[in-house]
Amino acid sequence: MHTVVQAQKSWFQEGHTRSYAFRKEQLQKMKQMLTTFEKPILNALKFDLNKSEYEAYASEIAFLKSEIDHHLKQLKSWMQPTKVKAPLTHTGSKNYIKKEPFGTVLVIAPWNYPVQLALAPVIGAIAAGNTVILKPSELTPTVSWVLKKMVEQYFPSSYIAVVEGDKEVTQELLDQPLDYIFFTGSVPVGKIIMEKASKRLIPVTLELGGKSPTIVHKDASVDLAAKRIVWGKFTNAGQTCIAPDYVYVHHEVKADLIRSMKKYIQEFYGENPLKNPDYTKIVNASHFERLSQYLTSGTTVAGGAVDERQEKIAPTILDQVTWSDPVMQDEIFGPILPVLTYDQLDEVIEQVNDRPKPLALYYFGENEIEQQQVLNRISFGGGCINDTLFHIINPHLPFGGVGESGMGHYHGQASFDTFTHQKSITKQTTKFDQSFRYPGSSLGLAIMKRIFG
């Protein structure tokens, strides 16, 4: 690990990554890499997670190509120094913010979207002029192997290196003199990453998770809400950090919502989702067992079937759930959707605010005053009104958490900004000198009082 880091640091210090032309070329190469390796990527995602070609291409490859296109379009303007105003004390000077890369960046990727969540931060890091060490998840080993092969074919390891391995490898990487760490994963591991980084004062971005609520109010378009909730929850078999974790529904529309959600589960995944060849599997036996235990909570009103051999759990809706049930103790991260009921919106806001700040929140309802009530009174990373997941697709919206759901942002310009140090510069004139700032100036105090009041 030390050799890889030192090689990247040396290469970075030689200045290879600084120019716009170089960064543009690397982004173009990455897009070409995704095209060249499209079939191996899709095959690997099928093998590790049983992702369908449609879901894999849409959520992984298409997402990354769109992100690259946005960076290519805007990169030159993002790189330009930003001129800023100056007070009277700085008369004659020029003041600006220079955009400077941090250096060598470590990206630690998760397993649920193992291509997208590995390479999306890399796009921002190389656009900002850094070198990158990528650590893919060992829980999707086929994807990890493909990532390593494709990066090695297109980029020298002194610029972008893929390091495979388990948590011991990650620990060794965290002991290196890195310049930035970008981690996507669970809250407990995020705390470990931050603790390790703090020993070297390495800046971090943590993209974590939590229990993201969905609120369906009595004035919602219930059928459309059900359709979009089912799509957002059961995409990737619920293994999405911003998936609706649970639903709070007004008692007046609860029966209609559950009825419509059951309808759309059948429409999207068939009469028997476990026999649907395109339905995503749970990543491994450990997670399958963890999720299976949640099925004892509440009352199952849809789904509930499991296939241990295939490591699949049917899209499941649980009713009569309370906050004391096992399924409500931690982020579910699987195809199980608990439904809770409320009478007043205030009680939902209070319940959500009593718990760690979620990564996402989704509200369904037409009244704008009540929409703003939810947005203003609940702190969360980001979300949607009358939709789920869709905010993550807009490259103009920064994506990230707050509190236990994470810190820092990326996507679009936020990615460039995350991996960029803003260096403040004052270029002072030599044509004259402000004598009042120096000791012994007879007019210094009077001039400062006139300026500052």
Sine and cosine of phi, psi and omega as CSV:
sin_phi,cos_phi,sin_psi,cos_psi,sin_omega,cos_omega
0.00,0.00,-0.66,0.75,-0.02,-1.00
-0.88,0.48,-0.64,0.77,-0.01,-1.00
-0.90,0.44,-0.68,0.73,0.01,-1.00
-0.89,0.46,-0.72,0.69,-0.03,-1.00
-0.90,0.43,-0.71,0.71,-0.02,-1.00
-0.91,0.41,-0.60,0.80,0.05,-1.00
-0.90,0.45,-0.66,0.75,0.02,-1.00
-0.93,0.37,-0.65,0.76,0.01,-1.00
-0.88,0.47,-0.67,0.74,0.02,-1.00
-0.90,0.44,-0.70,0.72,-0.02,-1.00
-0.91,0.42,-0.64,0.77,0.04,-1.00
-0.89,0.45,-0.70,0.72,-0.02,-1.00
-0.90,0.43,-0.40,0.92,0.05,-1.00
-0.96,0.29,-0.19,0.98,0.14,-0.99
1.00,-0.01,0.21,0.98,-0.08,-1.00
-0.88,0.48,-0.55,0.84,-0.18,-0.98
-1.00,-0.01,0.01,1.00,-0.22,-0.97
-0.97,0.23,-0.57,0.82,-0.18,-0.98
-0.98,0.18,0.43,-0.90,0.09,-1.00
-0.89,0.45,-0.67,0.75,-0.05,-1.00
-0.86,0.51,-0.68,0.74,0.00,-1.00
-0.91,0.42,-0.74,0.67,-0.05,-1.00
-0.89,0.45,-0.66,0.75,0.04,-1.00
-0.87,0.50,-0.70,0.72,-0.01,-1.00
-0.89,0.46,-0.63,0.78,-0.03,-1.00
-0.93,0.36,-0.61,0.79,0.07,-1.00
-0.90,0.44,-0.66,0.75,0.04,-1.00
-0.90,0.43,-0.63,0.78,0.04,-1.00
-0.90,0.43,-0.61,0.79,0.01,-1.00
-0.91,0.40,-0.63,0.77,0.05,-1.00
-0.90,0.43,-0.66,0.75,0.05,-1.00
-0.90,0.44,-0.61,0.80,0.03,-1.00
-0.87,0.49,-0.66,0.75,0.01,-1.00
-0.91,0.42,-0.58,0.81,0.04,-1.00
-0.94,0.33,-0.72,0.70,-0.03,-1.00
-0.88,0.47,-0.65,0.76,-0.09,-1.00
-0.98,-0.18,0.33,0.95,-0.05,-1.00
-0.83,0.55,-0.75,0.66,-0.06,-1.00
-0.92,0.40,-0.73,0.68,0.07,-1.00
-0.86,0.50,-0.59,0.81,0.04,-1.00
-0.90,0.44,-0.75,0.66,-0.02,-1.00
-0.89,0.46,-0.65,0.76,0.02,-1.00
-0.91,0.42,-0.65,0.76,-0.01,-1.00
-0.92,0.40,-0.65,0.76,0.03,-1.00
-0.92,0.40,-0.57,0.82,0.07,-1.00
-0.92,0.40,-0.67,0.74,-0.06,-1.00
-0.93,0.36,-0.70,0.72,-0.08,-1.00
-0.99,0.16,-0.57,0.82,-0.12,-0.99
-0.78,-0.62,-0.02,1.00,-0.08,-1.00
0.85,0.52,0.57,0.82,0.03,-1.00
-0.96,0.29,0.69,-0.72,0.08,-1.00
-0.93,0.37,0.35,-0.94,0.01,-1.00
-0.88,0.48,-0.65,0.76,0.00,-1.00
-0.89,0.46,-0.78,0.63,-0.04,-1.00
-0.91,0.42,-0.65,0.76,-0.02,-1.00
-0.91,0.42,-0.71,0.71,-0.02,-1.00
-0.92,0.39,-0.70,0.71,-0.07,-1.00
-0.91,0.40,-0.72,0.70,-0.14,-0.99
-1.00,0.02,-0.24,0.97,-0.05,-1.00
-0.88,-0.47,-0.91,0.42,-0.13,-0.99
-0.96,0.28,-0.77,0.64,-0.02,-1.00
-0.87,0.49,-0.64,0.77,0.03,-1.00
-0.85,0.53,-0.72,0.69,-0.05,-1.00
-0.93,0.38,-0.65,0.76,0.02,-1.00
-0.90,0.43,-0.63,0.78,0.05,-1.00
-0.90,0.44,-0.66,0.76,0.02,-1.00
-0.90,0.44,-0.68,0.73,0.03,-1.00
-0.89,0.46,-0.71,0.70,0.00,-1.00
-0.85,0.52,-0.66,0.75,0.01,-1.00
-0.90,0.43,-0.66,0.75,0.03,-1.00
-0.90,0.43,-0.69,0.73,0.00,-1.00
-0.88,0.48,-0.60,0.80,-0.02,-1.00
-0.94,0.33,-0.57,0.82,-0.14,-0.99
-0.95,-0.30,-0.17,0.98,-0.20,-0.98
-0.84,0.54,-0.70,0.72,-0.06,-1.00
-0.86,0.51,-0.68,0.73,0.01,-1.00
-0.94,0.33,-0.60,0.80,0.03,-1.00
-0.89,0.45,-0.57,0.82,-0.06,-1.00
-0.96,0.27,-0.36,0.93,-0.08,-1.00
-0.90,0.44,0.62,-0.78,0.12,-0.99
-0.86,0.51,0.58,-0.81,0.00,-1.00
-0.98,-0.18,0.90,-0.44,0.03,-1.00
-0.96,0.27,0.62,-0.79,0.02,-1.00
-0.78,-0.63,0.38,-0.93,0.04,-1.00
-0.96,0.28,0.21,-0.98,-0.01,-1.00
-0.65,-0.76,0.49,-0.87,0.05,-1.00
-0.97,0.26,0.08,-1.00,-0.01,-1.00
-0.86,0.50,-0.52,0.86,0.01,-1.00
-0.88,0.47,-0.33,0.94,-0.04,-1.00
-0.96,-0.28,0.37,0.93,0.01,-1.00
-0.81,0.58,0.77,-0.64,0.00,-1.00
1.00,-0.10,-0.19,0.98,-0.03,-1.00
-0.99,-0.14,0.33,-0.94,0.16,-0.99
-0.93,-0.38,0.70,-0.72,-0.08,-1.00
-0.77,-0.64,0.74,-0.67,-0.05,-1.00
-0.42,-0.91,0.25,-0.97,0.04,-1.00
-0.93,-0.37,0.87,-0.49,0.01,-1.00
-1.00,-0.06,0.71,-0.71,-0.04,-1.00
-1.00,-0.01,0.89,-0.46,-0.12,-0.99
-0.79,-0.61,0.74,-0.68,0.06,-1.00
-0.93,0.37,0.46,-0.89,0.03,-1.00
-0.95,0.32,-0.68,0.73,-0.06,-1.00
0.66,-0.76,-0.92,-0.38,-0.02,-1.00
-0.98,-0.20,0.86,-0.52,-0.10,-1.00
-0.95,-0.32,0.68,-0.73,0.14,-0.99
-0.97,-0.26,0.83,-0.56,0.07,-1.00
-0.93,-0.36,0.88,-0.47,0.03,-1.00
-0.96,-0.28,0.90,-0.44,-0.17,-0.99
-0.98,-0.22,0.45,-0.90,0.05,-1.00
-1.00,-0.06,-0.06,-1.00,-0.10,-0.99
-0.98,-0.19,-0.26,0.97,-0.19,-0.98
-0.97,0.25,-0.63,0.78,0.19,-0.98
-0.81,-0.58,0.97,0.26,-0.29,-0.96
-0.95,0.32,-0.24,0.97,0.09,-1.00
-0.99,-0.12,-0.80,0.61,-0.02,-1.00
-0.85,0.53,-0.77,0.64,-0.09,-1.00
-0.98,0.22,-0.17,0.99,0.15,-0.99
-1.00,0.09,-0.71,0.70,-0.16,-0.99
-1.00,-0.06,-0.39,0.92,0.02,-1.00
-0.86,0.51,-0.72,0.70,0.08,-1.00
-0.91,0.41,-0.55,0.83,0.01,-1.00
-0.88,0.47,-0.63,0.77,0.04,-1.00
-0.84,0.55,-0.76,0.65,0.02,-1.00
-0.90,0.43,-0.62,0.78,-0.05,-1.00
-0.92,0.39,-0.67,0.74,-0.01,-1.00
-0.97,0.23,-0.51,0.86,0.10,-1.00
-0.88,0.47,-0.56,0.83,0.01,-1.00
-0.99,0.13,-0.10,1.00,0.10,-0.99
1.00,-0.09,0.36,0.93,0.00,-1.00
-1.00,-0.09,0.22,-0.97,0.29,-0.96
-0.99,-0.12,0.34,-0.94,-0.17,-0.99
-0.67,-0.74,0.70,-0.71,0.24,-0.97
-0.93,-0.36,0.86,-0.51,-0.04,-1.00
-0.96,-0.28,0.82,-0.57,0.08,-1.00
-0.93,-0.36,0.98,-0.18,0.05,-1.00
-0.95,0.31,0.21,-0.98,0.02,-1.00
-0.98,0.22,0.68,-0.73,0.07,-1.00
-0.97,0.25,-0.19,0.98,0.00,-1.00
-0.98,0.20,-0.26,0.97,0.13,-0.99
-0.85,-0.53,0.96,0.27,-0.16,-0.99
-0.91,0.41,-0.53,0.85,0.00,-1.00
-0.93,0.37,-0.70,0.72,0.06,-1.00
-0.89,0.46,-0.67,0.75,0.01,-1.00
-0.85,0.52,-0.68,0.73,0.01,-1.00
-0.89,0.45,-0.68,0.73,0.01,-1.00
-0.90,0.43,-0.69,0.73,0.03,-1.00
-0.83,0.55,-0.70,0.72,-0.01,-1.00
-0.90,0.44,-0.70,0.71,-0.03,-1.00
-0.90,0.43,-0.68,0.73,-0.07,-1.00
-0.95,0.33,-0.64,0.77,0.02,-1.00
-0.92,0.39,-0.66,0.75,0.02,-1.00
-0.89,0.46,-0.53,0.85,0.00,-1.00
-0.96,0.29,-0.51,0.86,-0.13,-0.99
-0.96,-0.26,-0.34,0.94,-0.12,-0.99
-0.66,-0.75,0.61,-0.79,0.09,-1.00
-0.94,0.33,0.52,-0.85,-0.03,-1.00
-0.92,0.40,-0.34,0.94,0.08,-1.00
-0.95,0.32,-0.18,0.98,0.01,-1.00
-0.93,-0.37,-0.84,0.55,0.08,-1.00
-0.75,-0.66,0.83,-0.56,0.00,-1.00
-0.81,-0.59,0.65,-0.76,0.09,-1.00
-0.96,-0.28,0.83,-0.56,0.00,-1.00
-0.91,-0.43,0.90,-0.44,0.00,-1.00
-1.00,-0.04,0.35,-0.94,0.07,-1.00
0.57,-0.82,-0.04,-1.00,-0.05,-1.00
-0.99,-0.11,-0.33,-0.94,-0.10,-1.00
-0.91,0.41,-0.43,0.90,0.05,-1.00
-0.91,0.41,-0.61,0.80,0.06,-1.00
-0.91,0.42,-0.68,0.73,0.04,-1.00
-0.87,0.49,-0.69,0.72,0.01,-1.00
-0.86,0.51,-0.67,0.75,0.00,-1.00
-0.91,0.42,-0.64,0.77,0.05,-1.00
-0.89,0.46,-0.63,0.77,-0.03,-1.00
-0.93,0.36,-0.27,0.96,0.04,-1.00
-1.00,0.08,-0.04,1.00,-0.06,-1.00
-1.00,0.04,0.36,-0.93,0.00,-1.00
-0.98,0.19,0.93,0.37,-0.02,-1.00
-0.98,0.20,0.25,-0.97,0.02,-1.00
-0.97,-0.25,-0.31,0.95,0.02,-1.00
-0.29,-0.96,0.56,-0.83,0.06,-1.00
-0.80,-0.61,0.77,-0.64,0.05,-1.00
-0.86,-0.50,0.89,-0.46,-0.07,-1.00
-0.83,-0.56,0.71,-0.70,0.15,-0.99
-0.85,-0.52,0.82,-0.57,0.00,-1.00
0.21,-0.98,-0.48,-0.88,-0.13,-0.99
-0.99,0.13,0.32,-0.95,0.02,-1.00
-0.89,0.46,-0.74,0.68,-0.01,-1.00
-0.85,0.52,-0.67,0.74,0.01,-1.00
-0.94,0.34,-0.59,0.81,0.04,-1.00
-0.85,0.53,-0.62,0.79,0.03,-1.00
-0.91,0.42,-0.61,0.79,0.04,-1.00
-0.91,0.41,-0.69,0.72,0.01,-1.00
-0.85,0.52,-0.73,0.69,-0.05,-1.00
-0.91,0.41,-0.63,0.78,0.02,-1.00
-0.90,0.44,-0.69,0.72,0.02,-1.00
-0.91,0.42,-0.67,0.75,-0.01,-1.00
-0.91,0.42,-0.57,0.82,-0.06,-1.00
-0.90,0.44,-0.45,0.89,-0.02,-1.00
-0.92,0.39,-0.44,0.90,0.06,-1.00
-0.93,-0.36,0.09,1.00,-0.05,-1.00
0.82,0.57,0.67,0.74,0.05,-1.00
-1.00,0.05,0.80,-0.60,0.03,-1.00
-0.92,0.40,0.53,-0.85,-0.06,-1.00
-0.72,-0.69,0.47,-0.88,0.31,-0.95
-0.89,-0.46,0.78,-0.63,0.00,-1.00
-0.88,-0.48,0.91,-0.42,0.08,-1.00
-0.97,-0.24,0.97,-0.22,-0.17,-0.99
-0.94,-0.33,-0.81,-0.59,-0.07,-1.00
-0.23,-0.97,-0.75,-0.66,-0.04,-1.00
0.84,-0.54,-0.04,-1.00,-0.05,-1.00
-1.00,-0.03,0.98,-0.17,-0.05,-1.00
-1.00,0.09,0.88,-0.47,-0.07,-1.00
-0.99,0.11,0.45,-0.89,0.20,-0.98
-0.84,-0.54,0.79,-0.61,-0.03,-1.00
-0.92,-0.38,0.82,-0.57,0.04,-1.00
-0.90,-0.43,0.96,-0.29,-0.05,-1.00
-1.00,0.08,0.18,-0.98,-0.12,-0.99
-0.92,0.38,-0.33,0.94,0.00,-1.00
-0.99,-0.15,0.23,0.97,0.00,-1.00
-0.95,0.31,0.43,-0.90,0.21,-0.98
-0.98,0.21,1.00,-0.05,-0.28,-0.96
-0.89,0.45,-0.69,0.72,-0.05,-1.00
-0.90,0.43,-0.68,0.74,0.02,-1.00
-0.93,0.37,-0.61,0.79,0.06,-1.00
-0.87,0.50,-0.71,0.70,0.01,-1.00
-0.86,0.50,-0.68,0.73,-0.01,-1.00
-0.88,0.47,-0.71,0.71,-0.05,-1.00
-0.97,0.25,-0.51,0.86,0.07,-1.00
-0.93,0.36,-0.71,0.70,0.02,-1.00
-0.87,0.49,-0.68,0.74,0.05,-1.00
-0.88,0.47,-0.75,0.66,-0.06,-1.00
-0.93,0.36,-0.58,0.82,-0.04,-1.00
-0.97,0.22,-0.70,0.72,-0.20,-0.98
-0.99,-0.16,-0.05,1.00,0.21,-0.98
-0.84,0.55,0.71,-0.70,-0.02,-1.00
0.86,0.51,0.49,0.87,-0.02,-1.00
0.81,0.59,0.62,0.79,0.05,-1.00
0.97,0.26,0.07,1.00,-0.04,-1.00
-1.00,0.00,0.87,0.49,-0.04,-1.00
-0.74,-0.67,0.76,-0.65,-0.10,-0.99
-0.90,0.44,-0.43,0.90,0.00,-1.00
-0.96,-0.29,0.26,0.97,0.05,-1.00
-0.90,0.43,0.54,-0.84,0.15,-0.99
-0.82,0.57,0.87,-0.50,-0.02,-1.00
-0.99,0.12,-0.60,0.80,0.04,-1.00
-0.43,-0.90,0.31,-0.95,-0.01,-1.00
-0.89,-0.45,0.76,-0.65,0.21,-0.98
-0.97,-0.25,0.89,-0.45,-0.06,-1.00
-0.85,-0.53,0.64,-0.77,0.05,-1.00
-0.90,0.43,0.65,-0.76,-0.13,-0.99
-0.86,0.51,-0.44,0.90,-0.04,-1.00
-0.94,0.33,-0.43,0.90,-0.07,-1.00
-0.89,-0.46,0.14,0.99,-0.07,-1.00
-0.87,0.49,-0.76,0.65,-0.05,-1.00
-0.87,0.49,-0.67,0.74,0.01,-1.00
-0.91,0.42,-0.65,0.76,-0.01,-1.00
-0.90,0.44,-0.74,0.67,-0.01,-1.00
-0.89,0.46,-0.66,0.75,0.03,-1.00
-0.87,0.50,-0.71,0.71,-0.02,-1.00
-0.94,0.34,-0.61,0.79,0.03,-1.00
-0.90,0.44,-0.65,0.76,0.05,-1.00
-0.88,0.47,-0.62,0.78,0.02,-1.00
-0.88,0.47,-0.70,0.71,-0.07,-1.00
-0.97,0.24,-0.48,0.87,0.12,-0.99
-0.87,0.50,-0.71,0.71,0.02,-1.00
-0.92,0.40,-0.65,0.76,-0.01,-1.00
-0.90,0.43,-0.65,0.76,-0.06,-1.00
-0.98,0.17,-0.59,0.81,-0.19,-0.98
-0.85,-0.53,-0.06,1.00,0.08,-1.00
1.00,-0.01,0.09,-1.00,-0.02,-1.00
-0.89,0.46,-0.60,0.80,0.00,-1.00
-0.77,-0.64,1.00,0.02,-0.06,-1.00
-0.84,0.54,-0.47,0.88,-0.02,-1.00
-0.92,0.40,-0.36,0.93,0.05,-1.00
-0.99,-0.15,0.02,1.00,0.05,-1.00
-0.97,0.24,0.90,-0.44,-0.09,-1.00
-0.91,0.41,-0.29,0.96,-0.03,-1.00
-0.99,-0.16,0.06,1.00,-0.02,-1.00
-0.99,0.12,0.80,-0.60,-0.11,-0.99
-0.91,0.42,0.60,-0.80,0.05,-1.00
-1.00,0.02,0.26,-0.96,0.18,-0.98
-0.96,0.26,0.58,-0.82,-0.24,-0.97
-0.88,0.48,-0.62,0.78,0.01,-1.00
-0.39,-0.92,0.05,-1.00,-0.09,-1.00
-0.90,0.43,-0.58,0.81,-0.01,-1.00
-0.90,0.44,-0.72,0.69,0.03,-1.00
-0.93,0.35,-0.58,0.82,0.06,-1.00
-0.87,0.49,-0.71,0.70,0.00,-1.00
-0.90,0.43,-0.67,0.74,0.03,-1.00
-0.86,0.51,-0.72,0.70,-0.02,-1.00
-0.94,0.35,-0.60,0.80,-0.01,-1.00
-0.86,0.50,-0.56,0.83,0.00,-1.00
-0.92,0.38,-0.43,0.90,0.03,-1.00
-0.94,0.35,-0.34,0.94,-0.07,-1.00
-0.93,0.37,-0.17,0.99,0.05,-1.00
-0.99,0.12,-0.15,0.99,-0.02,-1.00
-0.98,0.19,0.61,-0.79,0.11,-0.99
0.86,0.52,-0.47,-0.88,0.01,-1.00
-0.86,-0.51,0.79,-0.61,0.00,-1.00
-0.98,0.21,0.86,-0.51,0.02,-1.00
-0.94,-0.35,-0.16,0.99,0.10,-1.00
-0.39,-0.92,0.62,-0.79,0.04,-1.00
0.96,0.30,-0.66,-0.76,-0.01,-1.00
1.00,-0.08,-0.22,0.98,-0.01,-1.00
-0.98,0.22,0.53,-0.85,0.01,-1.00
-0.72,-0.70,0.42,-0.91,0.09,-1.00
-0.72,-0.69,0.98,-0.18,-0.08,-1.00
-0.90,0.43,-0.59,0.81,-0.04,-1.00
-0.90,0.44,-0.69,0.72,0.01,-1.00
-1.00,0.06,-0.13,0.99,-0.08,-1.00
0.83,0.55,0.77,0.64,0.02,-1.00
-0.86,-0.51,0.59,-0.81,0.12,-0.99
-0.79,-0.61,0.80,-0.60,-0.03,-1.00
-0.90,0.44,0.50,-0.87,0.11,-0.99
-0.80,0.60,0.84,-0.54,-0.18,-0.98
-0.81,-0.58,0.68,-0.74,0.11,-0.99
-0.90,-0.45,0.78,-0.63,0.02,-1.00
-0.93,-0.37,0.80,-0.60,0.08,-1.00
-0.96,-0.27,0.14,-0.99,0.02,-1.00
0.83,0.56,0.67,0.74,0.00,-1.00
-0.99,-0.14,0.58,-0.81,0.08,-1.00
-0.83,-0.56,0.19,-0.98,-0.01,-1.00
-0.94,0.35,-0.24,0.97,0.03,-1.00
-1.00,0.06,-0.16,0.99,0.00,-1.00
-0.95,0.32,0.50,-0.87,-0.01,-1.00
-0.82,0.58,-0.60,0.80,-0.07,-1.00
-0.91,0.41,-0.29,0.96,-0.03,-1.00
-0.98,-0.19,0.10,0.99,-0.06,-1.00
-1.00,0.07,-0.54,0.84,-0.04,-1.00
-0.67,-0.74,0.19,-0.98,0.09,-1.00
-0.86,0.51,0.74,-0.67,-0.10,-1.00
-0.96,0.27,-0.79,0.61,0.02,-1.00
0.82,0.57,0.76,0.65,0.02,-1.00
-0.16,-0.99,0.03,-1.00,-0.16,-0.99
-0.99,0.11,0.74,0.67,0.00,-1.00
-0.81,-0.58,0.84,-0.55,-0.10,-0.99
-0.86,-0.50,0.97,-0.25,0.08,-1.00
-0.97,0.24,0.57,-0.82,0.02,-1.00
-0.87,-0.49,0.83,-0.56,0.09,-1.00
-0.91,-0.42,0.41,-0.91,-0.09,-1.00
-0.89,-0.45,0.54,-0.84,0.07,-1.00
-0.63,-0.77,0.30,-0.95,0.07,-1.00
-0.96,-0.29,-0.66,0.75,-0.04,-1.00
-0.85,-0.53,0.65,-0.76,-0.02,-1.00
-0.87,0.49,-0.55,0.84,-0.01,-1.00
-0.85,0.52,-0.59,0.81,-0.04,-1.00
-0.94,0.34,-0.54,0.84,0.07,-1.00
-0.92,0.39,-0.74,0.68,0.00,-1.00
-0.85,0.53,-0.68,0.74,0.00,-1.00
-0.90,0.43,-0.69,0.73,-0.01,-1.00
-0.90,0.43,-0.68,0.73,-0.01,-1.00
-0.92,0.40,-0.66,0.75,-0.04,-1.00
-0.94,0.33,-0.29,0.96,0.05,-1.00
-0.98,0.22,-0.09,1.00,-0.08,-1.00
-0.84,-0.54,0.19,-0.98,-0.01,-1.00
-0.81,0.58,0.55,-0.84,-0.04,-1.00
-0.89,0.45,0.81,-0.59,-0.07,-1.00
-0.98,0.18,0.35,-0.93,0.05,-1.00
-0.95,0.32,-0.58,0.82,-0.03,-1.00
-0.64,-0.77,0.38,-0.93,0.13,-0.99
-0.57,-0.82,0.64,-0.77,-0.01,-1.00
-0.80,-0.60,0.77,-0.64,-0.01,-1.00
-0.84,-0.54,0.77,-0.64,0.05,-1.00
-0.91,-0.42,0.88,-0.48,0.00,-1.00
0.16,-0.99,0.46,-0.89,-0.13,-0.99
-0.99,-0.10,-0.40,0.92,-0.10,-1.00
-0.96,0.27,0.87,-0.50,-0.10,-1.00
-0.94,0.35,-0.51,0.86,0.04,-1.00
-0.90,0.44,-0.68,0.73,0.02,-1.00
-0.95,0.32,-0.56,0.83,0.11,-0.99
-0.85,0.52,-0.75,0.66,-0.02,-1.00
-0.92,0.38,-0.53,0.85,0.05,-1.00
-0.86,0.51,-0.71,0.71,0.03,-1.00
-0.92,0.39,-0.73,0.69,-0.03,-1.00
-0.90,0.44,-0.60,0.80,-0.08,-1.00
-0.99,0.15,-0.45,0.89,-0.13,-0.99
-0.98,-0.22,-0.21,0.98,0.01,-1.00
-0.89,-0.45,0.78,-0.63,0.06,-1.00
-1.00,-0.01,0.79,-0.61,0.04,-1.00
-0.42,-0.91,0.25,-0.97,-0.09,-1.00
-0.90,0.44,-0.77,0.64,0.00,-1.00
-0.08,-1.00,0.12,-0.99,-0.01,-1.00
0.06,-1.00,-0.37,-0.93,-0.09,-1.00
-0.65,-0.76,0.48,-0.88,0.26,-0.97
-0.98,-0.21,0.84,-0.54,0.02,-1.00
0.89,0.47,0.56,0.83,0.12,-0.99
-0.24,-0.97,0.12,-0.99,0.11,-0.99
-0.72,-0.69,0.51,-0.86,0.10,-1.00
0.92,0.39,-0.41,0.91,-0.28,-0.96
-0.91,0.41,-0.37,0.93,-0.01,-1.00
-0.91,0.42,-0.43,0.90,-0.06,-1.00
-0.95,0.31,-0.32,0.95,-0.09,-1.00
-1.00,0.09,-0.30,0.95,-0.04,-1.00
-0.99,0.11,0.93,-0.37,-0.06,-1.00
-0.93,0.37,-0.22,0.98,0.02,-1.00
-1.00,0.08,-0.13,0.99,0.02,-1.00
-0.98,-0.21,0.86,-0.52,0.10,-1.00
-0.91,0.42,0.61,-0.80,-0.01,-1.00
-0.90,-0.44,0.76,-0.65,0.05,-1.00
0.07,-1.00,0.12,-0.99,-0.05,-1.00
-0.97,-0.22,-0.10,-0.99,0.04,-1.00
-0.55,-0.83,0.60,-0.80,-0.05,-1.00
0.89,0.45,-0.74,-0.67,-0.03,-1.00
-0.95,0.32,-0.21,0.98,0.03,-1.00
-1.00,0.06,0.01,1.00,0.12,-0.99
0.71,-0.71,0.04,-1.00,0.07,-1.00
-0.53,-0.85,0.62,-0.78,-0.03,-1.00
1.00,-0.04,0.26,-0.97,-0.06,-1.00
-0.70,-0.71,0.33,-0.94,0.20,-0.98
-0.44,-0.90,-0.12,-0.99,-0.17,-0.99
1.00,0.02,0.74,-0.67,0.03,-1.00
0.85,0.52,-0.62,-0.78,-0.02,-1.00
-0.87,0.49,-0.49,0.87,0.03,-1.00
-0.87,0.49,-0.54,0.84,0.07,-1.00
-0.91,0.41,-0.74,0.68,0.03,-1.00
-0.86,0.51,-0.72,0.70,-0.03,-1.00
-0.91,0.43,-0.61,0.79,-0.01,-1.00
-0.87,0.50,-0.66,0.75,-0.06,-1.00
-0.99,-0.11,0.32,0.95,-0.03,-1.00
-0.85,-0.53,0.77,-0.64,0.16,-0.99
-1.00,0.03,0.78,-0.62,0.03,-1.00
-1.00,-0.01,0.96,-0.27,-0.06,-1.00
-1.00,-0.06,0.90,-0.44,-0.05,-1.00
-1.00,0.09,0.75,-0.66,-0.07,-1.00
-0.77,-0.63,0.74,-0.68,0.22,-0.98
-0.92,-0.40,0.87,-0.49,0.06,-1.00
-0.98,-0.21,0.96,-0.26,-0.14,-0.99
-1.00,0.06,0.56,-0.83,0.04,-1.00
-0.96,0.28,0.48,-0.87,0.13,-0.99
-0.92,-0.38,0.12,0.99,-0.02,-1.00
-0.98,0.21,-0.44,0.90,0.08,-1.00
-0.43,-0.90,0.16,-0.99,-0.06,-1.00
-0.69,-0.73,0.69,-0.72,0.01,-1.00
-0.99,0.11,0.98,-0.22,-0.11,-0.99
-0.95,0.30,-0.35,0.94,-0.10,-1.00
-0.91,0.41,-0.31,0.95,-0.06,-1.00
-0.99,0.14,-0.20,0.98,-0.08,-1.00
-1.00,-0.05,0.50,-0.87,0.07,-1.00
-0.86,0.50,0.59,-0.80,0.03,-1.00
1.00,-0.02,-0.07,1.00,0.01,-1.00
-0.95,0.32,0.83,-0.56,-0.04,-1.00
-0.94,0.34,-0.44,0.90,-0.02,-1.00
-0.98,-0.20,-0.04,1.00,-0.12,-0.99
-0.84,0.54,-0.75,0.66,-0.05,-1.00
-0.91,0.42,-0.68,0.73,-0.01,-1.00
-0.90,0.45,-0.65,0.76,-0.01,-1.00
-0.93,0.38,-0.67,0.74,-0.01,-1.00
-0.91,0.42,-0.62,0.78,0.03,-1.00
-0.91,0.40,-0.57,0.82,0.03,-1.00
-0.93,0.37,-0.60,0.80,-0.04,-1.00
-0.97,0.26,-0.72,0.69,-0.14,-0.99
-0.99,-0.12,-0.20,0.98,0.06,-1.00
0.99,0.14,0.00,0.00,0.00,0.00
